[in-house]
Amino acid sequence: MDPACARYLIRIKGHLGAALLSAFPAMTWQRQGRETILTGVLDRPGLHGVLAEIESLGLELLEVRQITGREPDVT
């Protein structure tokens, strides 16, 4: 992995449908309870782009976390 890249977990309130999920092609997703969890490897501009897209779509961002090798992807 490029040292400028990191793996991120992004937690969003609610279940995103196919149209909204298509706005995040670099991310994998899963539903957990009443939330959607996005994970993926991003560089800093990529992370800021995903966060800007979340904001522009009016989604409620609950958490952004950099995932290290010592923790599971989703808790």
One Martini backbone bead per residue (centre of mass of N, CA, C, O) as a GRO file, in nm:
protein
   75
    1MET     BB    1   0.098   0.035   0.021
    2ASP     BB    2   0.075   0.349   0.008
    3PRO     BB    3   0.187   0.575   0.244
    4ALA     BB    4  -0.051   0.790   0.158
    5CYS     BB    5  -0.229   0.555   0.242
    6ALA     BB    6  -0.549   0.442   0.381
    7ARG     BB    7  -0.768   0.281   0.591
    8TYR     BB    8  -1.128   0.326   0.596
    9LEU     BB    9  -1.399   0.415   0.813
   10ILE     BB   10  -1.748   0.486   0.727
   11ARG     BB   11  -2.023   0.622   0.904
   12ILE     BB   12  -2.375   0.602   0.818
   13LYS     BB   13  -2.685   0.710   0.835
   14GLY     BB   14  -2.843   0.461   0.716
   15HIS     BB   15  -2.971   0.332   0.415
   16LEU     BB   16  -2.820   0.283   0.116
   17GLY     BB   17  -2.873   0.296  -0.200
   18ALA     BB   18  -2.762   0.241  -0.514
   19ALA     BB   19  -2.734   0.539  -0.597
   20LEU     BB   20  -2.560   0.629  -0.353
   21LEU     BB   21  -2.335   0.410  -0.372
   22SER     BB   22  -2.231   0.509  -0.660
   23ALA     BB   23  -2.068   0.760  -0.523
   24PHE     BB   24  -1.863   0.504  -0.401
   25PRO     BB   25  -1.649   0.318  -0.585
   26ALA     BB   26  -1.394   0.286  -0.370
   27MET     BB   27  -1.611   0.143  -0.191
   28THR     BB   28  -1.718  -0.056   0.053
   29TRP     BB   29  -2.018  -0.227   0.178
   30GLN     BB   30  -2.241  -0.221   0.474
   31ARG     BB   31  -2.485  -0.331   0.690
   32GLN     BB   32  -2.553  -0.187   1.028
   33GLY     BB   33  -2.832  -0.182   1.116
   34ARG     BB   34  -2.892   0.176   1.070
   35GLU     BB   35  -2.627   0.146   0.891
   36THR     BB   36  -2.353   0.254   0.685
   37ILE     BB   37  -2.052   0.092   0.573
   38LEU     BB   38  -1.746   0.227   0.473
   39THR     BB   39  -1.465   0.089   0.284
   40GLY     BB   40  -1.115   0.197   0.225
   41VAL     BB   41  -0.857   0.301   0.012
   42LEU     BB   42  -0.702   0.622   0.082
   43ASP     BB   43  -0.620   0.922   0.013
   44ARG     BB   44  -0.652   1.236   0.106
   45PRO     BB   45  -0.820   1.335  -0.140
   46GLY     BB   46  -1.019   1.095  -0.132
   47LEU     BB   47  -1.134   1.148   0.147
   48HIS     BB   48  -1.237   1.437   0.088
   49GLY     BB   49  -1.426   1.348  -0.141
   50VAL     BB   50  -1.612   1.166   0.024
   51LEU     BB   51  -1.696   1.381   0.233
   52ALA     BB   52  -1.816   1.579   0.025
   53GLU     BB   53  -2.031   1.383  -0.083
   54ILE     BB   54  -2.182   1.342   0.177
   55GLU     BB   55  -2.259   1.638   0.209
   56SER     BB   56  -2.399   1.687  -0.074
   57LEU     BB   57  -2.620   1.448  -0.002
   58GLY     BB   58  -2.712   1.480   0.310
   59LEU     BB   59  -2.552   1.305   0.498
   60GLU     BB   60  -2.496   1.129   0.804
   61LEU     BB   61  -2.214   1.158   0.983
   62LEU     BB   62  -2.061   0.948   1.241
   63GLU     BB   63  -1.777   0.822   1.115
   64VAL     BB   64  -1.410   0.842   1.116
   65ARG     BB   65  -1.163   0.578   1.048
   66GLN     BB   66  -0.858   0.456   1.092
   67ILE     BB   67  -0.724   0.151   0.990
   68THR     BB   68  -0.559  -0.092   1.139
   69GLY     BB   69  -0.411  -0.410   1.167
   70ARG     BB   70  -0.538  -0.443   1.484
   71GLU     BB   71  -0.830  -0.408   1.357
   72PRO     BB   72  -1.134  -0.424   1.271
   73ASP     BB   73  -1.341  -0.297   1.035
   74VAL     BB   74  -1.596  -0.384   1.217
   75THR     BB   75  -1.781  -0.318   1.535
   0.00000   0.00000   0.00000
